[in-house]
Amino acid sequence: MSSESFAAKLARLRDWENRNLPTAGTILGYDVVVFLAATIDSGSRTPARSLYETLGYSEAALRLHIQRLQRSGYLVRARDGEDGRNQSILLTEKFIQAWRAYEAAFADVFGGASAVREPALHV
C-alpha cells in the first residue's frame, strides 16, 4: 500500500497532464480533451456544435482551443452535409495515443480506474 496521500497523487497526475495532454494548462482545455476523448470508442468523430452546446464556455474560446489542437495535429475538422455548413471534429492517432498514455498514467498513479470511487456526499 502506498503511503502517498491522495492530494500528492492528484498533484503527480496533474503534472503529467500538463506535460503530456494538449490542454494548454487550462480547465477549458482539459474539459475539451475529456469531452473529445469520450468519442474514441464511438468512431472519434463529434459534431462541433455538440461541443459548443455541451461545454459551458463561450463558442469563441472553444474555437480557439480547437484551432490550437488542430495546428498541433491532435484533430482535424471536416465539413458535413451537402451544403458544408456543419463541421465535425475528428481525432487523429496523435490524440488517441496521448489519451491512451493518460489512461496508463492514471492507472499508474491510482492503481486502475476501480481504485478511484465516487465518494458519498452528505448534504
SULQUI-V740369 format. One record per helix or strand of 3 or more residues. SS is the DSSP state (@ for helix, = for strand). FROM is the first residue (numbers start at 1). TO is the last residue. If there is no record, write none. Layout:
ss=SS from=FROM to=TO
ss=SS from=FROM to=TO
//
This chain:
ss=@ from=6 to=20
ss=@ from=27 to=37
ss=@ from=40 to=42
ss== from=45 to=47
ss=@ from=48 to=54
ss=@ from=59 to=71
ss== from=75 to=80
ss== from=86 to=91
ss=@ from=93 to=110
ss=@ from=113 to=115
//
